[in-house]
Amino acid sequence: MNYRIYPLEKRLFNIIKKASKPSKKQRNNSTVRNSPNALRESNLPNRQQQKEILAFERERNKILKEILKLGKN
């Protein structure tokens, strides 16, 4: 059963429809990313922590390579 929607009613219908569903921007943004405590809430390390982790891994790899070289001799 099709009803004919007149221009004013159609505009009101579109306004109500748009108000009821979230916009594209709202769908893409999660509350965790927008919260002020996002860094504490996430398990990912921040940039400084990442640098420290990489430096530690480089040192560890150097030590492991030296151990392997000594083991081969």
C-alpha positions in Angstrom: 0.0 0.0 0.0 1.7 3.2 -1.2 0.8 6.5 0.3 1.5 9.7 -1.5 3.8 11.9 0.6 3.4 15.6 0.0 6.4 17.9 0.0 5.9 19.3 3.6 5.2 15.8 5.0 8.2 14.4 3.0 10.5 17.0 4.5 9.2 16.3 8.0 9.7 12.6 7.4 13.3 13.1 6.2 14.1 15.3 9.2 12.7 12.7 11.6 14.5 9.9 9.8 17.8 11.8 9.9 17.4 12.6 13.6 16.8 9.0 14.5 19.9 7.5 13.0 23.5 8.5 13.9 25.5 10.4 11.3 28.5 8.9 9.5 30.9 10.8 11.8 29.1 9.5 14.9 29.3 6.0 13.7 33.0 6.2 13.0 34.0 7.7 16.3 34.1 5.4 19.3 33.7 6.6 22.8 37.1 5.3 23.8 38.9 7.4 21.2 37.1 10.5 22.3 37.4 10.1 26.0 40.1 12.0 27.9 41.4 8.8 29.5 41.8 7.0 26.1 45.5 6.4 26.7 44.8 4.7 30.1 41.9 2.8 28.7 43.7 1.4 25.8 46.4 -1.3 26.0 48.5 0.3 23.3 51.7 2.0 24.5 52.1 5.7 23.8 54.9 7.0 21.6 57.5 7.4 24.4 56.8 3.9 25.6 57.1 2.5 22.1 60.5 4.2 21.7 61.7 2.7 25.0 60.4 -0.8 24.0 62.2 -0.5 20.6 65.4 0.5 22.3 65.2 -2.4 24.7 64.5 -4.8 21.9 67.6 -3.5 19.9 69.8 -4.0 22.9 68.4 -7.5 23.5 68.9 -8.5 19.9 72.6 -7.3 20.1 73.2 -9.4 23.2 71.5 -12.4 21.6 73.6 -12.1 18.4 76.8 -11.9 20.6 75.7 -15.0 22.5 75.1 -16.8 19.2 78.5 -15.8 17.8 80.2 -17.0 21.0 78.3 -20.3 20.8 79.5 -20.9 17.2 83.2 -20.5 18.1 
